[in-house]
């Protein structure tokens, strides 16, 4: 009998099935049955009653379940207590994120993370979505925050939050409070990450063929803001 056998036995008792317990632990049913039979032989009694309805604990099996749970719990407590006396090992977390996430969303969050994991060093790097994907695929980053889902094979992406995109312009020039999508080409635009999102959304509408008047592109949100304030054009910002 070993600890793995105890854990497998507990799985069987919870699932009432040898086959399901074997599937959960990624071993064959016959291998699990042999381990269980060997333990029953050592104890000199049957622990399970096997039938078409599944595997039910015998009276001896209920006693074995109680002590197996205690033994596994004691072992986990021992591992935890030993780990606490070991010197903490520093780990490094490399994060790549698009500008708005890097500069606005993550700094406060990482402050909280650092409080819970003081031995972890964290680097936060700003990049465009395609470059972030490259860093992740090359193993240079652990986590990446990009705009929209990734289509790259080898990357799993999840939606973690969404944000409104606003069209802004200098208040030194009169501008309407609302404009129609078809009117967008009349307004000179400063290229930004959010403009790419807008173009992606427009491509899925009936106005997808509208050609926008993009003057030039800037990577930094602050640079886009400054250009808009100077009256160089309108801009989409978070």
C-alpha positions in Angstrom: 0.0 0.0 0.0 1.2 3.5 -0.8 -0.2 7.0 -0.8 -1.2 6.8 -4.5 -3.3 3.7 -3.7 -5.0 5.6 -0.9 -5.8 8.6 -3.1 -7.2 6.3 -5.8 -9.3 4.5 -3.2 -10.7 7.8 -2.1 -11.5 8.7 -5.7 -13.4 5.4 -6.1 -15.4 6.1 -2.9 -16.3 9.6 -4.1 -17.2 8.6 -7.6 -18.7 5.1 -6.8 -16.9 3.9 -9.9 -13.6 2.2 -10.5 -13.7 3.1 -14.2 -14.4 6.8 -13.5 -11.6 6.9 -10.9 -9.2 5.3 -13.4 -10.2 7.8 -16.0 -9.7 10.7 -13.6 -6.1 9.5 -12.8 -5.3 8.6 -16.4 -4.6 5.0 -15.7 -6.2 1.8 -17.0 -9.1 0.3 -15.1 -7.3 -3.1 -14.8 -4.2 -1.4 -13.3 -6.4 0.3 -10.7 -8.3 -2.9 -9.9 -4.9 -4.7 -9.4 -3.8 -2.1 -6.9 -7.0 -2.2 -5.0 -7.0 -6.0 -5.0 -3.5 -6.0 -3.6 -4.5 -3.7 -0.8 -7.6 -5.8 0.0 -5.4 -8.9 0.2 -3.0 -7.1 2.6 -5.9 -6.1 4.8 -7.5 -9.5 4.5 -10.9 -8.1 3.7 -13.0 -6.6 0.8 -13.3 -2.9 0.8 -15.7 -2.6 -2.2 -18.8 -4.4 -3.4 -18.7 -4.3 -7.2 -22.0 -4.5 -9.2 -23.6 -3.1 -12.3 -24.6 -0.1 -10.2 -21.0 0.8 -9.4 -18.6 0.2 -6.5 -20.1 0.6 -3.0 -18.0 0.6 0.2 -18.3 -2.3 2.5 -18.2 -1.8 6.3 -14.5 -2.3 6.2 -14.3 0.0 3.3 -16.0 2.8 5.3 -13.3 2.4 8.0 -10.6 2.4 5.4 -12.0 5.5 3.8 -12.0 7.4 7.1 -8.3 6.6 7.8 -7.2 7.0 4.2 -8.6 10.6 4.2 -6.8 11.3 7.5 -3.5 9.9 6.2 -3.7 11.9 2.9 -4.5 15.1 4.9 -1.6 14.6 7.3 0.8 14.0 4.4 -0.4 17.3 2.7 0.0 19.1 6.0 3.5 17.8 6.3 4.5 18.9 2.8 3.0 22.4 3.5 4.8 22.8 6.8 8.2 21.7 5.3 7.7 24.1 2.4 7.2 26.9 4.9 10.7 26.5 6.4 12.4 26.4 3.1 14.0 29.7 1.9 11.7 31.4 -0.6 12.8 31.0 -4.2 12.5 34.1 -6.3 10.4 33.6 -9.5 10.1 36.0 -12.4 6.9 36.9 -14.2 7.3 38.6 -17.6 4.1 40.4 -18.8 3.6 42.1 -22.2 0.6 44.4 -22.7 -0.8 46.9 -25.1 -0.4 50.6 -24.1 -3.7 51.2 -22.4 -3.5 48.0 -20.3 0.2 48.5 -19.5 -0.2 52.2 -18.5 -3.6 52.3 -16.9 -5.1 48.9 -16.0 -2.2 46.8 -14.7 0.0 49.0 -12.4 -2.4 48.9 -9.4 -3.2 45.3 -10.0 0.5 44.3 -9.9 0.9 46.3 -6.7 -1.7 43.9 -5.1 0.0 40.9 -6.7 3.3 41.9 -5.2 1.8 42.2 -1.7 0.7 38.5 -1.9 3.9 37.3 -3.7 6.7 39.5 -2.4 9.4 37.1 -3.6 8.2 37.3 -7.2 9.9 39.8 -9.5 7.6 41.2 -12.2 8.5 43.0 -15.4 5.8 44.8 -17.4 6.6 45.6 -21.0 4.6 47.7 -23.5 4.2 46.4 -27.0 1.7 46.2 -29.9 -0.6 43.1 -30.1 1.4 41.3 -32.9 4.7 41.8 -31.1 3.2 40.6 -27.8 2.1 37.4 -29.5 5.6 36.9 -30.9 7.1 37.4 -27.4 4.7 34.8 -25.9 5.4 32.3 -28.7 9.1 32.7 -28.3 8.8 32.1 -24.5 10.0 35.6 -23.7 6.8 36.4 -21.9 4.6 34.5 -19.5 1.3 36.5 -20.0 0.2 38.9 -22.7 -2.6 41.4 -22.9 -3.6 42.1 -26.5 -6.5 43.8 -28.3 -9.1 41.2 -29.4 -8.7 37.4 -29.5 -5.5 35.8 -30.9 -5.7 33.9 -34.1 -2.1 32.6 -33.8 -1.8 28.8 -33.4 -0.1 28.0 -30.1 -1.7 30.8 -28.2 -4.8 30.4 -26.0 -6.6 33.7 -25.4 -9.4 34.6 -23.0 -11.5 37.8 -22.7 -10.6 39.4 -19.4 -12.3 42.8 -19.7 -13.7 45.2 -22.2 -13.6 49.0 -22.5 -15.5 51.7 -24.3 -13.7 53.4 -27.2 -14.4 57.1 -27.5 -13.9 59.5 -30.4 -12.1 62.6 -29.1 -11.0 65.9 -30.7 -9.6 69.3 -29.6 -12.2 71.6 -28.0 -10.7 74.5 -29.9 -12.6 73.4 -32.9 -16.4 73.1 -33.2 -17.5 69.5 -33.6 -20.9 67.8 -33.6 -21.9 65.8 -30.5 -22.8 62.8 -32.8 -21.8 61.7 -36.2 -22.9 58.9 -38.5 -20.5 56.1 -39.4 -20.8 57.1 -43.0 -19.5 60.6 -42.1 -16.2 59.3 -40.6 -14.2 59.7 -43.8 -14.7 63.5 -43.5 -12.7 63.7 -40.3 -8.9 63.4 -40.3 -8.0 60.6 -37.8 -4.8 60.0 -35.8 -4.0 56.3 -35.9 -4.1 54.4 -32.6 -4.5 50.9 -31.2 -8.2 51.7 -30.7 -8.6 52.8 -34.3 -7.6 49.2 -35.3 -10.4 47.9 -33.1 -12.8 50.3 -34.7 -11.7 49.2 -38.2 -12.2 45.6 -37.2 -15.7 46.4 -36.0 -16.6 48.4 -39.1 -15.5 45.4 -41.3 -18.3 43.4 -39.8 -21.0 46.0 -40.6 -22.6 47.3 -43.8 -20.2 50.2 -43.7 -17.1 48.0 -43.9 -16.2 49.4 -47.3 -15.8 53.0 -45.8 -12.2 54.2 -46.3 -11.1 56.2 -43.2 -8.9 59.4 -43.5 -5.9 58.3 -41.4 -3.2 61.0 -41.3 -0.5 59.0 -39.4 -0.2 56.4 -36.7 1.1 56.8 -33.2 1.8 53.9 -30.7 1.6 56.0 -27.5 -1.8 57.0 -26.0 -0.2 60.1 -24.6 1.2 61.1 -28.0 -2.3 60.5 -29.5 -3.8 62.7 -26.8 -1.3 65.5 -27.4 -1.9 65.4 -31.2 -5.6 65.6 -30.7 -5.3 68.5 -28.3 -3.1 70.4 -30.8 -6.0 70.0 -33.3 -4.0 67.7 -35.6 -7.0 65.4 -36.0 -9.6 63.3 -34.1 -8.6 60.1 -32.4 -10.2 56.9 -30.9 -9.1 56.4 -27.3 -10.1 54.2 -24.4 
